[in-house]
Amino acid sequence: MNERVLLLFLRRIFPEWSILLDQDGTWQVSGHVRVSASSIDGVLDVLAVVEPEAEDRVRRFFR
């Protein structure tokens, strides 16, 4: 999936988080914590740890 499309999905699923992809390809995530990640996998790892319902929210969105 294209990273920009995934960015739109993540913003919709987690509206309380600020999720940005900068020009250098670095992901910036801020909410309960502030994190930078070099890949979408890093962003998803962070959300899975700090948002106990993250997996369920993603599943419900894509049903």
Backbone as XML, in Angstrom:
<?xml version="1.0"?>
<chain id="A" units="angstrom">
  <residue number="1" name="MET">
    <atom name="N" x="0.847" y="-1.170" z="0.000"/>
    <atom name="CA" x="0.000" y="0.000" z="0.000"/>
    <atom name="C" x="0.898" y="1.240" z="0.000"/>
  </residue>
  <residue number="2" name="ASN">
    <atom name="N" x="0.531" y="2.227" z="-0.754"/>
    <atom name="CA" x="1.257" y="3.483" z="-0.821"/>
    <atom name="C" x="1.305" y="4.133" z="0.566"/>
  </residue>
  <residue number="3" name="GLU">
    <atom name="N" x="2.461" y="4.673" z="0.945"/>
    <atom name="CA" x="2.608" y="5.277" z="2.275"/>
    <atom name="C" x="1.676" y="6.461" z="2.478"/>
  </residue>
  <residue number="4" name="ARG">
    <atom name="N" x="1.432" y="7.231" z="1.451"/>
    <atom name="CA" x="0.542" y="8.401" z="1.584"/>
    <atom name="C" x="-0.909" y="7.969" z="1.812"/>
  </residue>
  <residue number="5" name="VAL">
    <atom name="N" x="-1.312" y="6.894" z="1.178"/>
    <atom name="CA" x="-2.659" y="6.362" z="1.399"/>
    <atom name="C" x="-2.761" y="5.822" z="2.819"/>
  </residue>
  <residue number="6" name="LEU">
    <atom name="N" x="-1.741" y="5.115" z="3.249"/>
    <atom name="CA" x="-1.718" y="4.588" z="4.608"/>
    <atom name="C" x="-1.759" y="5.726" z="5.627"/>
  </residue>
  <residue number="7" name="LEU">
    <atom name="N" x="-1.084" y="6.810" z="5.338"/>
    <atom name="CA" x="-1.114" y="7.987" z="6.210"/>
    <atom name="C" x="-2.553" y="8.481" z="6.380"/>
  </residue>
  <residue number="8" name="LEU">
    <atom name="N" x="-3.302" y="8.563" z="5.310"/>
    <atom name="CA" x="-4.705" y="8.991" z="5.391"/>
    <atom name="C" x="-5.530" y="8.038" z="6.246"/>
  </residue>
  <residue number="9" name="PHE">
    <atom name="N" x="-5.332" y="6.736" z="6.058"/>
    <atom name="CA" x="-6.048" y="5.753" z="6.874"/>
    <atom name="C" x="-5.707" y="5.913" z="8.356"/>
  </residue>
  <residue number="10" name="LEU">
    <atom name="N" x="-4.423" y="6.045" z="8.668"/>
    <atom name="CA" x="-4.011" y="6.161" z="10.069"/>
    <atom name="C" x="-4.580" y="7.415" z="10.718"/>
  </residue>
  <residue number="11" name="ARG">
    <atom name="N" x="-4.623" y="8.509" z="9.993"/>
    <atom name="CA" x="-5.209" y="9.743" z="10.537"/>
    <atom name="C" x="-6.694" y="9.557" z="10.830"/>
  </residue>
  <residue number="12" name="ARG">
    <atom name="N" x="-7.362" y="8.793" z="10.026"/>
    <atom name="CA" x="-8.790" y="8.532" z="10.221"/>
    <atom name="C" x="-9.018" y="7.589" z="11.402"/>
  </residue>
  <residue number="13" name="ILE">
    <atom name="N" x="-8.158" y="6.583" z="11.522"/>
    <atom name="CA" x="-8.305" y="5.589" z="12.587"/>
    <atom name="C" x="-7.894" y="6.160" z="13.945"/>
  </residue>
  <residue number="14" name="PHE">
    <atom name="N" x="-6.881" y="7.024" z="13.950"/>
    <atom name="CA" x="-6.353" y="7.592" z="15.193"/>
    <atom name="C" x="-6.414" y="9.121" z="15.141"/>
  </residue>
  <residue number="15" name="PRO">
    <atom name="N" x="-7.618" y="9.703" z="15.177"/>
    <atom name="CA" x="-7.741" y="11.160" z="15.036"/>
    <atom name="C" x="-7.112" y="11.950" z="16.181"/>
  </residue>
  <residue number="16" name="GLU">
    <atom name="N" x="-6.932" y="11.311" z="17.330"/>
    <atom name="CA" x="-6.338" y="12.006" z="18.474"/>
    <atom name="C" x="-4.812" y="12.120" z="18.360"/>
  </residue>
  <residue number="17" name="TRP">
    <atom name="N" x="-4.244" y="11.473" z="17.364"/>
    <atom name="CA" x="-2.807" y="11.515" z="17.121"/>
    <atom name="C" x="-2.504" y="12.415" z="15.930"/>
  </residue>
  <residue number="18" name="SER">
    <atom name="N" x="-1.393" y="13.103" z="16.001"/>
    <atom name="CA" x="-0.878" y="13.845" z="14.851"/>
    <atom name="C" x="0.133" y="12.925" z="14.173"/>
  </residue>
  <residue number="19" name="ILE">
    <atom name="N" x="-0.150" y="12.544" z="12.944"/>
    <atom name="CA" x="0.720" y="11.624" z="12.207"/>
    <atom name="C" x="1.118" y="12.308" z="10.909"/>
  </residue>
  <residue number="20" name="LEU">
    <atom name="N" x="2.413" y="12.532" z="10.745"/>
    <atom name="CA" x="2.930" y="13.253" z="9.586"/>
    <atom name="C" x="4.038" y="12.460" z="8.916"/>
  </residue>
  <residue number="21" name="LEU">
    <atom name="N" x="4.163" y="12.637" z="7.622"/>
    <atom name="CA" x="5.261" y="12.062" z="6.851"/>
    <atom name="C" x="5.982" y="13.226" z="6.201"/>
  </residue>
  <residue number="22" name="ASP">
    <atom name="N" x="7.225" y="13.494" z="6.627"/>
    <atom name="CA" x="7.929" y="14.658" z="6.089"/>
    <atom name="C" x="8.586" y="14.361" z="4.742"/>
  </residue>
  <residue number="23" name="GLN">
    <atom name="N" x="9.181" y="15.377" z="4.151"/>
    <atom name="CA" x="9.769" y="15.259" z="2.813"/>
    <atom name="C" x="10.910" y="14.256" z="2.753"/>
  </residue>
  <residue number="24" name="ASP">
    <atom name="N" x="11.570" y="14.031" z="3.884"/>
    <atom name="CA" x="12.687" y="13.086" z="3.936"/>
    <atom name="C" x="12.231" y="11.648" z="4.159"/>
  </residue>
  <residue number="25" name="GLY">
    <atom name="N" x="10.919" y="11.450" z="4.306"/>
    <atom name="CA" x="10.394" y="10.110" z="4.539"/>
    <atom name="C" x="10.371" y="9.706" z="5.998"/>
  </residue>
  <residue number="26" name="THR">
    <atom name="N" x="10.568" y="10.668" z="6.895"/>
    <atom name="CA" x="10.523" y="10.393" z="8.329"/>
    <atom name="C" x="9.101" y="10.587" z="8.833"/>
  </residue>
  <residue number="27" name="TRP">
    <atom name="N" x="8.634" y="9.624" z="9.581"/>
    <atom name="CA" x="7.302" y="9.684" z="10.166"/>
    <atom name="C" x="7.391" y="10.374" z="11.519"/>
  </residue>
  <residue number="28" name="GLN">
    <atom name="N" x="6.526" y="11.342" z="11.759"/>
    <atom name="CA" x="6.442" y="12.052" z="13.034"/>
    <atom name="C" x="5.079" y="11.735" z="13.640"/>
  </residue>
  <residue number="29" name="VAL">
    <atom name="N" x="5.091" y="11.223" z="14.850"/>
    <atom name="CA" x="3.853" y="10.849" z="15.527"/>
    <atom name="C" x="3.832" y="11.536" z="16.881"/>
  </residue>
  <residue number="30" name="SER">
    <atom name="N" x="2.740" y="12.232" z="17.179"/>
    <atom name="CA" x="2.638" y="12.830" z="18.508"/>
    <atom name="C" x="1.210" y="12.715" z="19.013"/>
  </residue>
  <residue number="31" name="GLY">
    <atom name="N" x="1.142" y="12.421" z="20.278"/>
    <atom name="CA" x="-0.121" y="12.216" z="20.980"/>
    <atom name="C" x="0.243" y="12.041" z="22.437"/>
  </residue>
  <residue number="32" name="HIS">
    <atom name="N" x="0.066" y="10.836" z="22.966"/>
    <atom name="CA" x="0.489" y="10.546" z="24.340"/>
    <atom name="C" x="2.007" y="10.629" z="24.460"/>
  </residue>
  <residue number="33" name="VAL">
    <atom name="N" x="2.674" y="10.330" z="23.382"/>
    <atom name="CA" x="4.136" y="10.419" z="23.295"/>
    <atom name="C" x="4.476" y="11.067" z="21.961"/>
  </residue>
  <residue number="34" name="ARG">
    <atom name="N" x="5.707" y="11.475" z="21.817"/>
    <atom name="CA" x="6.189" y="12.042" z="20.556"/>
    <atom name="C" x="7.314" y="11.152" z="20.046"/>
  </residue>
  <residue number="35" name="VAL">
    <atom name="N" x="7.165" y="10.683" z="18.806"/>
    <atom name="CA" x="8.110" y="9.715" z="18.257"/>
    <atom name="C" x="8.397" y="10.043" z="16.801"/>
  </residue>
  <residue number="36" name="SER">
    <atom name="N" x="9.627" y="9.777" z="16.393"/>
    <atom name="CA" x="10.002" y="9.813" z="14.979"/>
    <atom name="C" x="10.363" y="8.393" z="14.580"/>
  </residue>
  <residue number="37" name="ALA">
    <atom name="N" x="9.965" y="8.006" z="13.377"/>
    <atom name="CA" x="10.269" y="6.661" z="12.888"/>
    <atom name="C" x="10.666" y="6.747" z="11.427"/>
  </residue>
  <residue number="38" name="SER">
    <atom name="N" x="11.549" y="5.858" z="11.022"/>
    <atom name="CA" x="12.017" y="5.862" z="9.634"/>
    <atom name="C" x="11.116" y="5.046" z="8.716"/>
  </residue>
  <residue number="39" name="SER">
    <atom name="N" x="10.161" y="4.314" z="9.308"/>
    <atom name="CA" x="9.276" y="3.484" z="8.484"/>
    <atom name="C" x="7.888" y="3.428" z="9.106"/>
  </residue>
  <residue number="40" name="ILE">
    <atom name="N" x="6.937" y="3.029" z="8.308"/>
    <atom name="CA" x="5.576" y="2.866" z="8.807"/>
    <atom name="C" x="5.512" y="1.745" z="9.839"/>
  </residue>
  <residue number="41" name="ASP">
    <atom name="N" x="6.376" y="0.758" z="9.717"/>
    <atom name="CA" x="6.418" y="-0.320" z="10.709"/>
    <atom name="C" x="6.739" y="0.234" z="12.091"/>
  </residue>
  <residue number="42" name="GLY">
    <atom name="N" x="7.651" y="1.192" z="12.152"/>
    <atom name="CA" x="7.987" y="1.825" z="13.425"/>
    <atom name="C" x="6.802" y="2.562" z="14.020"/>
  </residue>
  <residue number="43" name="VAL">
    <atom name="N" x="6.048" y="3.251" z="13.178"/>
    <atom name="CA" x="4.849" y="3.962" z="13.631"/>
    <atom name="C" x="3.830" y="2.969" z="14.185"/>
  </residue>
  <residue number="44" name="LEU">
    <atom name="N" x="3.602" y="1.899" z="13.456"/>
    <atom name="CA" x="2.633" y="0.899" z="13.903"/>
    <atom name="C" x="3.079" y="0.226" z="15.195"/>
  </residue>
  <residue number="45" name="ASP">
    <atom name="N" x="4.375" y="0.002" z="15.346"/>
    <atom name="CA" x="4.891" y="-0.577" z="16.591"/>
    <atom name="C" x="4.601" y="0.342" z="17.772"/>
  </residue>
  <residue number="46" name="VAL">
    <atom name="N" x="4.826" y="1.633" z="17.595"/>
    <atom name="CA" x="4.572" y="2.604" z="18.668"/>
    <atom name="C" x="3.086" y="2.633" z="19.012"/>
  </residue>
  <residue number="47" name="LEU">
    <atom name="N" x="2.246" y="2.733" z="17.998"/>
    <atom name="CA" x="0.805" y="2.775" z="18.256"/>
    <atom name="C" x="0.323" y="1.506" z="18.949"/>
  </residue>
  <residue number="48" name="ALA">
    <atom name="N" x="0.882" y="0.368" z="18.591"/>
    <atom name="CA" x="0.488" y="-0.897" z="19.221"/>
    <atom name="C" x="0.840" y="-0.924" z="20.703"/>
  </residue>
  <residue number="49" name="VAL">
    <atom name="N" x="1.925" y="-0.261" z="21.075"/>
    <atom name="CA" x="2.350" y="-0.246" z="22.479"/>
    <atom name="C" x="1.544" y="0.763" z="23.291"/>
  </residue>
  <residue number="50" name="VAL">
    <atom name="N" x="1.361" y="1.970" z="22.767"/>
    <atom name="CA" x="0.733" y="3.030" z="23.562"/>
    <atom name="C" x="-0.786" y="3.087" z="23.429"/>
  </residue>
  <residue number="51" name="GLU">
    <atom name="N" x="-1.339" y="2.432" z="22.432"/>
    <atom name="CA" x="-2.796" y="2.376" z="22.246"/>
    <atom name="C" x="-3.244" y="0.925" z="22.390"/>
  </residue>
  <residue number="52" name="PRO">
    <atom name="N" x="-3.751" y="0.545" z="23.551"/>
    <atom name="CA" x="-4.138" y="-0.848" z="23.769"/>
    <atom name="C" x="-5.157" y="-1.377" z="22.752"/>
  </residue>
  <residue number="53" name="GLU">
    <atom name="N" x="-5.988" y="-0.498" z="22.203"/>
    <atom name="CA" x="-7.023" y="-0.923" z="21.263"/>
    <atom name="C" x="-6.603" y="-0.766" z="19.807"/>
  </residue>
  <residue number="54" name="ALA">
    <atom name="N" x="-5.347" y="-0.473" z="19.545"/>
    <atom name="CA" x="-4.903" y="-0.162" z="18.181"/>
    <atom name="C" x="-5.265" y="-1.258" z="17.183"/>
  </residue>
  <residue number="55" name="GLU">
    <atom name="N" x="-4.984" y="-2.482" z="17.522"/>
    <atom name="CA" x="-5.259" y="-3.585" z="16.592"/>
    <atom name="C" x="-6.753" y="-3.692" z="16.291"/>
  </residue>
  <residue number="56" name="ASP">
    <atom name="N" x="-7.577" y="-3.581" z="17.322"/>
    <atom name="CA" x="-9.026" y="-3.659" z="17.125"/>
    <atom name="C" x="-9.541" y="-2.497" z="16.288"/>
  </residue>
  <residue number="57" name="ARG">
    <atom name="N" x="-8.993" y="-1.314" z="16.513"/>
    <atom name="CA" x="-9.432" y="-0.143" z="15.749"/>
    <atom name="C" x="-9.109" y="-0.301" z="14.269"/>
  </residue>
  <residue number="58" name="VAL">
    <atom name="N" x="-7.939" y="-0.831" z="13.962"/>
    <atom name="CA" x="-7.553" y="-1.040" z="12.563"/>
    <atom name="C" x="-8.457" y="-2.097" z="11.927"/>
  </residue>
  <residue number="59" name="ARG">
    <atom name="N" x="-8.694" y="-3.176" z="12.634"/>
    <atom name="CA" x="-9.571" y="-4.235" z="12.098"/>
    <atom name="C" x="-10.972" y="-3.713" z="11.815"/>
  </residue>
  <residue number="60" name="ARG">
    <atom name="N" x="-11.538" y="-2.949" z="12.763"/>
    <atom name="CA" x="-12.889" y="-2.404" z="12.564"/>
    <atom name="C" x="-12.936" y="-1.476" z="11.361"/>
  </residue>
  <residue number="61" name="PHE">
    <atom name="N" x="-11.890" y="-0.700" z="11.171"/>
    <atom name="CA" x="-11.855" y="0.253" z="10.059"/>
    <atom name="C" x="-11.893" y="-0.456" z="8.714"/>
  </residue>
  <residue number="62" name="PHE">
    <atom name="N" x="-11.183" y="-1.583" z="8.604"/>
    <atom name="CA" x="-11.070" y="-2.273" z="7.324"/>
    <atom name="C" x="-12.108" y="-3.377" z="7.117"/>
  </residue>
  <residue number="63" name="ARG">
    <atom name="N" x="-13.082" y="-3.483" z="7.978"/>
    <atom name="CA" x="-14.147" y="-4.489" z="7.796"/>
    <atom name="C" x="-15.051" y="-4.118" z="6.672"/>
  </residue>
</chain>
